[in-house]
Amino acid sequence: MKVIVIGCTHAGTAAIVNTKSLYKDAEVTVYEKNDNISFLSCGIALHVADVVKDPKGLFYNSPEGLKELGVVTKMEHEVTQVDIKNKCVEVKDLNTGEVFKDTYDKLIITLGSWPIVPPFEGIELENIVLSKNYNHSQAIIEKAKQAKNIVVIGAGYIGVELAEAFEMLGKNTTLIDAEERIMNKYLDAPFTAKAEEAFKEHGVNIATGEKVVRFEGTEGKVSKVITDKNTYEADLVVLCIGFKPNTSLVQGQLDMLPNGAIIIDEYMRTSEPDVFAAGDCCVVTYNPAGDTRYIPLATNAVRMGMLVARNLVEPQLRYMGTQGTSGIKIYDYNIASTGMTEEVAKSTTNYDVASIVFTDNYRPEFMPTYEEAMVKLVYDKTSHRILGGQILSKHDLTQFMNTLSVVIQNNMTIEELAMTDFFFQPHFNKPWSLLNLVAIKAMEQ
């Protein structure tokens, strides 16, 4: 069995490693246009802030590691054409310029995503950079050394983490987003308000509800960011507006969503036989809403990559879908969420959405120390099924959202969560778990 893998970040690496583990005799070839694989882009901000000093720790595999498994590893090779009907790909060696063809029995597409870059006026100016891969991280670090005023555009997770990192480096930092709140896709207003307050206390300028109009420059380098409301000085601009599927290579050959996300079934199969796809180039089954959506997350990607290998010869292991569970640390706050926010549930589903916010100390007050925790539960008022949740505390309680992720995946109700068995030990919690308590409060509404 001859297998070709296009792209090798999270999903690609997982697919390759598991394919070689399951099918020892399979001839696996990977084509990757970069010179590295498996870079954990979620660690870029930690690297920029010098919390992670050695970037090697942000890679969990290497081209050498794949070669040791017997994989034909072609770095700095870009697949320029795919002919699915004839099971053939055209490849360009980016070092020599050589172009050649290769054939496959099974094709695994793990092309990932790429940052969204709107056609702003002045976008071609120097020192306007992206934040996605290892090379981007190195460019950001080098350019930040000379920069005094840094503007981050886009207040999702990557944007807010970078804003904190730049502030830690002593930079005059501005965080711009067209939405009215930072991280609005992941958290509801009570939680983003706490995060925004923390940023302001540390001197970060939060400019929400502002749309970037253009960039202005001096001697070819960016010097100002112009929004529809204000002007900001900028020596360095980092674009973190969002991501789109990197699937133009197979456009028109596979079924896709309008945004280019490849449609797959529960076994990672595309619309064409013997062609599989996984990771940020695909749709995911979104359990809280009971539909398919585009949710690029490394956690989804590694599971999907593993599933490709498991189902490569015949369907064996079904994809269970995702809750889009995620977490972030902003200064002293540990924050996590799973499923839908109240805002997202109301705007994208027909559920009769209700919610409850509950605040309590995470462990008994007779203990030497304790911290307050804020928990939110989002649920359907008709069926009482839980749709999402969020937590924020200065103590790390983020694992509660992993538990709630399982609750959502199994379609549990607020009554069932209220009565679920959780241990009690004063070092860790109270006799009633925070998840029990917030569910009980929901029942009382």
N, C-alpha and C positions, 0 to 999 in steps of 0.2 A: 504494500500500500504506500503510494507516494503522496505525501501531504505537503502543501505549500501554505505558509502562514505569512500574511501581509501585515506588518506592523508588530511592534514588540514592546509595548509598555505593560500595563497590568494584565489585561485579558490575554494578550498574546503570550506573555511569559507563562501564565497559568495553563493555557492551552497546550503549549509546547512541552512543559515539564510533565504534565499529566498524560499527554499522548505517548511520550517516550516511556513512561512508567507502565502504561497499560499495554502498549503494542511495541515490544522490544525490537521487532524486525521492521517496523515502519521507517521509511525514509522521509525524514522531516527536514524541510528547508525553510528558513525564515529570511525574509527580505525586510530590512529596516534602513530607512534613509539617514538616520542619525548614527553617531558612533557609540551610542550607549543604549542600554535597555533598563526597564523597570525602575525609573526614577520616581521617587515619591514626591510629586509636586506639592502635596499638602505640607511638606516640610520646608518649602522655599522661605517662608517668613522667618522660621526658626534659624535658618542658615543666614539670612540677611541680617538678623538681629545679633548674630554671632553666638546664639545659644547653642546651636550645632556648629562646631568649629570645623569639623572634617566632613565635607560633602559626601565622601565615600559611604558614610553611614546611611545616606538617603537612597542608596541602591540596594535592593535585596537579591539581585542576581546580576550576572555579567555575561558578555559574549563568550568569555572563556568558560564560564560555568555551563553554558549551553553546549559548547563544543565537547566538553567532557562527557556530556550525555549522549554524544553521537549525532548531534544536530548539525546540519550544514548551515553555518551561521554567516550570513552575508550582510555585514554592516555597511553603511554608506552605499546601499544599493536601493534605488527607487523603482518601484513597479510603476511603469508609465501607461500600460494598457492591460486590461483583463478581457479575455474572450471566453465568456462562460460557456457558450454553446460548444466550443471546441476544446474546453478545459486547458486553456493556454494563457500564459502571462508574458508580457514583454518587460524586460528589466534593463535599467541603465546603471552601470557602475559609475558612481559620482566622482570617483578619483581618476579613472582612465578615460571615461566617456564611452566605453564599450557598451553596445546595446545587444542583448541576446534574448532568446525565448526559452521558456521552461514549461513543462506540462505537469499536470497533477491528476490524481484520482479523487482527492478531497481538498477543497480550498477553505481555509479559515481566514475570515476577514476581521482583523482587529485594528482598524485604522484610527480608532480613538476620536478625539474631538480637537477643535482648534478655536482659539479665542475669537470672539466677534470683534471686528474692527469696522465701525461705521465710517462712511466716507467724509469725515470731518475736513473742513478747510484747514490746511496746514498740517495734515497728518504725516506728510513726508519729512517734516523737520526732524533734526537729530535729537536724541535723548527723549524720544517718545517710544516706550518699550512695552513688550508684552510680558506676561507671567504665566508660563505653562511648563516649560521643560528645563533641563539642566543648563543649557546654554543661556536661556533667559535669566536664570538665577545668577549666573556669573556676570552677565551684563549689568543687571540691577545693582549688584554689590560694587562693581567697579565704578559705575556712574554715580552711585550714591555717595561715594567717598568725596567727590568734588561738589556735590549739590548742597545747597543751603535750603532751598524751597522745593519741596516735593509734593506733587499732587497725585493722588490715587483716584482714578475714575472707576466707579463701580463698588458698591458696598455690600457685596456678597461675602462669603467666608474668606476668600483669598484677599479681597480688597481690605477688609477690616484687619486681618492679620498683618498685612503689609503696613497699614497705617500705624499700628501699634509698634511694629518693628522699626519703622523710620523714626517714630517719636523716641524710642529707646536709644536710638543712635544720636539723638539731639537735634534732629532735623525739624524745620518748620513745616508741619505736615497738614495738608488739607485732604479731606475725604469727600468726594462729590458723588451724589447719586440722584437720578431723576425721580426716584420714588420718595415718598414723604418720610420713610423710616429706613434705617440700615437693616440689612438681613431680613427684609420683610417676607421673603419666601419661606423662611425657616422658623420665624418667631412672631408672636403677636405683640401688640404695643407695650404691655407692661414689662416685657422682657427686653425689647429693644431700647426702651426708655432707660433702663438701668445701664445698658451697655453704652449708650450715647452719653449718659451722665459721666461714666468712667472716662471716656475719651476726652470730654470737655475738661474734666478735672486735671487731666494730664497735658492739656494745652493743644490737643488736636482740634483743628477747625472742622466741624461737621457741617457740610453744605448739602443738605437733602432738599428734594423738591426743586432741583436745578438741573437744567439740561445743557450739556456742553454744546456750544455753537461752533467754535473754531479755536485754533491755536495760532498764536503769533510768535514770531521768532526774531532773533538778532544774529546775523552772520550764519544763517542756516541752522541755528540751534533754537529749540523752544525756549521762550522766555515768559509767555503768558498763556493762561487758559481762560477763554471767554465763555461764560455761560449766559443764559437768557436773563440772569439777574445780577451777576457780579463778574469781576475780573480778578484773577489770582496770579501772583508771581509764581513762576515755575522754572527751575533748572532741570528738573527731571519729572516726567509724567509716566505713570504706569497704568496701562489699560487693563481693567479687570471687569469688563462689562458683562461677560458671560461666555458660554461656549456653544458651538454648533457641531453637528456630526461632520467628520472629515471624510465624506463619502463620494466626492465628485468622481473618483476613479471608476465607480461602478454605477453611476447615475444612468437610469434608463434600462439597466439590466436586471435589477432586483426591485421588488416592491418596497416603497419607502413612504414615510410620512412627508408632508409638504416641506418640512425643515430638513429633509435628507436623512433622517434616522431610519435605518434598515429595519423592516418588519420581520420579526422572527417568531417561531412558535415556542411552545414550552420545552422543546428539546434543542433549541438554538439553531434550528433549521431555517434557512431563508426560503424565498419563493422558488428557488431553483435547486434541483437535486444535487447533492454532494457539495453544496456551498453552505457553510456555517458562518455565523457572525456573533460577536460578543463584545461587551464593553461599551464605551462611550459613543460608538458609532451606531448603536441600536436603540430600539424602544425597550422599555421594561414593563412588566406587569405590575401595576401599582395597586396593591391590595386595599388600602383604605378607601379608594374611590371605585374599585372594581373595574378599572379600565387600563389602557396602556398609555404611557407618557414617556417623555424624554427626561431622564434624571441621571446626568453623568456623575457617577460616584465610583471611586476606586473599589469600594467594598462590593458594589454590584459587579464590577468588571472581573475581579478575581474569581468570584463564584461562577460567573457566566463562562469564563475561560475554562474552568475545571469541567463544567457541564458539557462544553463542546467535545472535550476528549472522551468523556463518559458515553456520549451519544454518537460518536463519530461513525461507528459501524452499524449500530442499530439503536433505536430509542431505549434507554435504560433508566435514566434518572431525570425526573421532571424538575423544571425550574419552579420554585415556590413563590416567586415574586418578591417585591421589596416594599418596605415601609419608608424608604428614604431616610433612614435613621442617621443622625449626624451629631457631632459635638464640637465645641470650640471653647477655648479659654481666652478671655479678654481681661487683662490685668488680673484682679483678684477673683473675678467671677468665673465659675465653671458652669457652662451652659450646654444643654443638649435638647434635642427634639426628635420626635418620630411621628410619622403619619402626617396628617394635614393640620395646618393651623386653622383657627376659626375663620380667618379671612379667606384662605384658599378654599376651604370646604364650602363656604357660602357662595363663592364666586364661580366655582367649577363643578359643583354637583347639585343634585336636586334633593339632598338630604334636608331634613328639618333640624338644622344645626343648633346645638346648645353647647354651653361650656361652663366651667367652674374654675376659679382660681383660688387656691388654698395656700395659706402661709403658716408655717409652724417651725419650731426648732427641730433639727433632725434627730437629736437624742435628748434624754432627760435633763432637766434643768439642775438636778442635783449633781451632775457631772462637773468636773473642774472647768471645762469649756464646752461650748455648743454654739452652733451657727444657725441662722435662720435660712429656711429654704422656701422658695416659691414654686409651686407646682400648678400646672394647668392641664385640665382634661377637656378634650373636645369629643362630643358624642352626638349620635342621632337621637333626637327627642322621641321619635316614634318607636324605633326598634331597641333603643338604649345601647346599640352597638358602639364601641369606642372607635373613634376615627383618628385621634392624634393626641399628643401630649408634649409638654415642655417643662423643663426644670432649670432653676438658677439658684446657685448658692456659692458662698465663698469656700465651703467645704465641698470636696469632690463627691457629688452624688449622681454623676452622669450615667452610671450603670443602671439607674432606675429606668432610663429610656430604652436601654436594651431589653429589659424585662417587659416594658410596655410594648415594644415592637413585637414580641412574641404574642402578647395579649391581642394586638390588632390583627396579626396574621391568622390567629385562631378564632377571629370573629367574636370575641368575648364581650359581654355586656358590662355595664357599670355595676350591676348587682353581683355578677360573678367575680369581678375584680375586688369588690368590697369584701367578699368572703374568701378570697384566695389566701392560702397559708403562706406566711412569711415568718422567718425566725425573729426572736427578740433577744437582744443582749445590749445592756446599757452603753457599752463602748461604742456601739454602732447605730442604735436606733431606739425607738419607743415601742411599747407593746403592740400598738397599731402602726403598721408601716405607713409611710407617706402615701403610697399608692392606695392602700385600704382607705385611708382617711379622705383623700380627695374623691374617691369613688362614692363613699358614704355621703359626702357633701352634695355630690351630684344627685344621688337618690333623694335627698331631702328637698331638692328644688321643685 
